[in-house]
Amino acid sequence: MAQFVEFIGNNLVLAALWVVSLGAIIVYHQRTGSSSVGPQQAVMLINRKDAVVVDIRDKKEFDNGHIVDSINIPFAKLKQRVSELKKHKEKPVVVVCKLGQQSGDAAKTLLEAGHTEVVKLAGGLTEWKAQSLPLVHK
């Protein structure tokens, strides 16, 4: 610990840059990131608040297994097809992708389109499967 304090004392500029960088990363993620829910919270939203599930994976992946009653709008076409979700603006929306990485950007797009409550599924459909929750296969 003494060496750590000595390092900071000898390298104030480097330490200050590190703190500023860390702060900038935290602020960036708070502003751009959408809130996420786990599979169990998503099930509660669907059952209690009649949430709409929007699956942003490609059609082929969607047909291999998806959450019951989910709407498939591939991420690449989301901005053009966001009008299909107008009738669901007042309902909560759960955005699902494969691993939970693209769903943040899709959630941001839906929020900009006027949806009031949009969350992403943490871990995506991979986490949904890992918890042995039901899927529909075509």
C-alpha positions as a Markdown table, in Angstrom:
| # | Residue | x | y | z |
|---|---|---|---|---|
| 1 | Met | 0.0 | 0.0 | 0.0 |
| 2 | Ala | 2.9 | 2.3 | 0.8 |
| 3 | Gln | 4.2 | 1.8 | -2.8 |
| 4 | Phe | 0.8 | 2.6 | -4.2 |
| 5 | Val | 0.7 | 5.9 | -2.4 |
| 6 | Glu | 4.3 | 6.7 | -3.4 |
| 7 | Phe | 3.5 | 5.9 | -7.0 |
| 8 | Ile | 0.5 | 8.3 | -7.0 |
| 9 | Gly | 2.6 | 11.0 | -5.3 |
| 10 | Asn | 5.3 | 10.6 | -8.0 |
| 11 | Asn | 2.9 | 10.4 | -10.9 |
| 12 | Leu | 0.1 | 12.9 | -10.1 |
| 13 | Val | -0.7 | 13.6 | -13.8 |
| 14 | Leu | -1.0 | 9.9 | -14.6 |
| 15 | Ala | -3.2 | 9.2 | -11.6 |
| 16 | Ala | -5.4 | 12.2 | -12.4 |
| 17 | Leu | -5.8 | 11.1 | -16.0 |
| 18 | Trp | -6.8 | 7.6 | -14.8 |
| 19 | Val | -9.4 | 9.0 | -12.5 |
| 20 | Val | -10.8 | 11.3 | -15.2 |
| 21 | Ser | -10.9 | 8.4 | -17.7 |
| 22 | Leu | -12.7 | 6.2 | -15.3 |
| 23 | Gly | -15.3 | 9.0 | -14.5 |
| 24 | Ala | -15.9 | 9.5 | -18.2 |
| 25 | Ile | -16.5 | 5.8 | -18.8 |
| 26 | Ile | -19.0 | 5.7 | -16.0 |
| 27 | Val | -20.9 | 8.8 | -17.2 |
| 28 | Tyr | -20.9 | 7.5 | -20.7 |
| 29 | His | -22.4 | 4.2 | -19.7 |
| 30 | Gln | -25.0 | 5.8 | -17.5 |
| 31 | Arg | -26.2 | 8.1 | -20.3 |
| 32 | Thr | -26.1 | 5.6 | -23.2 |
| 33 | Gly | -27.0 | 2.4 | -21.5 |
| 34 | Ser | -30.5 | 1.3 | -21.0 |
| 35 | Ser | -31.7 | -0.5 | -17.9 |
| 36 | Ser | -31.6 | -4.2 | -18.0 |
| 37 | Val | -33.6 | -7.0 | -16.4 |
| 38 | Gly | -32.8 | -10.6 | -15.8 |
| 39 | Pro | -34.9 | -13.4 | -17.2 |
| 40 | Gln | -37.0 | -13.7 | -14.0 |
| 41 | Gln | -37.8 | -10.0 | -13.9 |
| 42 | Ala | -38.7 | -10.2 | -17.6 |
| 43 | Val | -41.1 | -13.0 | -16.9 |
| 44 | Met | -42.7 | -10.8 | -14.2 |
| 45 | Leu | -43.0 | -7.9 | -16.6 |
| 46 | Ile | -44.6 | -10.1 | -19.2 |
| 47 | Asn | -47.1 | -11.7 | -16.8 |
| 48 | Arg | -47.9 | -8.7 | -14.6 |
| 49 | Lys | -47.6 | -5.7 | -16.9 |
| 50 | Asp | -48.4 | -7.3 | -20.2 |
| 51 | Ala | -44.9 | -6.4 | -21.5 |
| 52 | Val | -44.1 | -6.8 | -25.2 |
| 53 | Val | -41.1 | -8.8 | -26.1 |
| 54 | Val | -39.1 | -7.5 | -29.2 |
| 55 | Asp | -36.6 | -10.0 | -30.5 |
| 56 | Ile | -34.0 | -8.2 | -32.6 |
| 57 | Arg | -32.2 | -11.4 | -33.9 |
| 58 | Asp | -32.3 | -12.4 | -37.6 |
| 59 | Lys | -35.3 | -14.4 | -38.8 |
| 60 | Lys | -33.3 | -17.6 | -39.0 |
| 61 | Glu | -32.2 | -17.4 | -35.4 |
| 62 | Phe | -35.7 | -16.4 | -34.3 |
| 63 | Asp | -37.2 | -19.5 | -36.0 |
| 64 | Asn | -34.8 | -21.7 | -34.1 |
| 65 | Gly | -36.3 | -20.6 | -30.8 |
| 66 | His | -37.9 | -17.5 | -29.4 |
| 67 | Ile | -39.8 | -16.3 | -26.4 |
| 68 | Val | -43.6 | -16.9 | -26.6 |
| 69 | Asp | -45.5 | -14.1 | -28.4 |
| 70 | Ser | -42.3 | -12.1 | -29.1 |
| 71 | Ile | -42.2 | -9.8 | -32.1 |
| 72 | Asn | -39.3 | -10.3 | -34.5 |
| 73 | Ile | -37.8 | -7.1 | -35.9 |
| 74 | Pro | -34.1 | -7.6 | -36.9 |
| 75 | Phe | -31.8 | -5.0 | -35.5 |
| 76 | Ala | -30.7 | -3.9 | -39.0 |
| 77 | Lys | -34.4 | -3.0 | -39.8 |
| 78 | Leu | -35.5 | -1.7 | -36.5 |
| 79 | Lys | -35.5 | 2.0 | -37.4 |
| 80 | Gln | -37.5 | 1.4 | -40.5 |
| 81 | Arg | -40.0 | -0.9 | -38.8 |
| 82 | Val | -40.4 | 0.9 | -35.4 |
| 83 | Ser | -43.8 | 2.1 | -36.5 |
| 84 | Glu | -45.1 | -1.5 | -36.1 |
| 85 | Leu | -44.8 | -1.1 | -32.4 |
| 86 | Lys | -46.8 | 2.1 | -32.1 |
| 87 | Lys | -49.8 | 0.3 | -30.7 |
| 88 | His | -47.6 | -0.9 | -27.8 |
| 89 | Lys | -46.2 | 2.5 | -26.8 |
| 90 | Glu | -47.8 | 2.5 | -23.3 |
| 91 | Lys | -46.7 | -1.0 | -22.5 |
| 92 | Pro | -43.3 | -2.0 | -21.2 |
| 93 | Val | -41.0 | -3.4 | -23.9 |
| 94 | Val | -38.4 | -6.1 | -23.3 |
| 95 | Val | -35.7 | -6.1 | -26.0 |
| 96 | Val | -34.0 | -9.5 | -26.6 |
| 97 | Cys | -30.9 | -10.3 | -28.7 |
| 98 | Lys | -28.6 | -13.3 | -28.6 |
| 99 | Leu | -26.1 | -12.3 | -25.9 |
| 100 | Gly | -27.6 | -9.0 | -24.6 |
| 101 | Gln | -25.1 | -6.7 | -26.4 |
| 102 | Gln | -27.1 | -5.3 | -29.3 |
| 103 | Ser | -30.3 | -4.9 | -27.3 |
| 104 | Gly | -29.0 | -1.7 | -25.6 |
| 105 | Asp | -28.8 | 0.2 | -28.9 |
| 106 | Ala | -32.2 | -1.2 | -29.9 |
| 107 | Ala | -33.7 | 0.0 | -26.5 |
| 108 | Lys | -32.3 | 3.4 | -27.1 |
| 109 | Thr | -33.9 | 3.5 | -30.6 |
| 110 | Leu | -37.3 | 2.6 | -29.1 |
| 111 | Leu | -37.0 | 5.2 | -26.3 |
| 112 | Glu | -36.2 | 7.8 | -29.0 |
| 113 | Ala | -39.3 | 6.6 | -30.9 |
| 114 | Gly | -41.5 | 7.5 | -27.9 |
| 115 | His | -41.8 | 4.3 | -25.9 |
| 116 | Thr | -42.1 | 5.0 | -22.2 |
| 117 | Glu | -40.6 | 1.9 | -20.6 |
| 118 | Val | -37.9 | -0.1 | -22.5 |
| 119 | Val | -35.5 | -2.6 | -20.9 |
| 120 | Lys | -33.1 | -5.1 | -22.3 |
| 121 | Leu | -32.8 | -8.7 | -21.3 |
| 122 | Ala | -29.5 | -9.1 | -19.5 |
| 123 | Gly | -27.6 | -12.0 | -21.1 |
| 124 | Gly | -30.0 | -12.2 | -24.0 |
| 125 | Leu | -31.6 | -15.4 | -25.1 |
| 126 | Thr | -28.5 | -17.3 | -24.1 |
| 127 | Glu | -29.2 | -16.5 | -20.4 |
| 128 | Trp | -32.9 | -17.3 | -21.0 |
| 129 | Lys | -31.9 | -20.7 | -22.2 |
| 130 | Ala | -29.4 | -21.2 | -19.4 |
| 131 | Gln | -32.3 | -20.8 | -16.9 |
| 132 | Ser | -34.3 | -23.4 | -18.8 |
| 133 | Leu | -37.2 | -21.0 | -19.5 |
| 134 | Pro | -39.6 | -22.0 | -22.3 |
| 135 | Leu | -39.0 | -21.3 | -26.0 |
| 136 | Val | -41.2 | -21.6 | -29.1 |
| 137 | His | -39.6 | -23.5 | -32.0 |
| 138 | Lys | -40.9 | -23.2 | -35.6 |
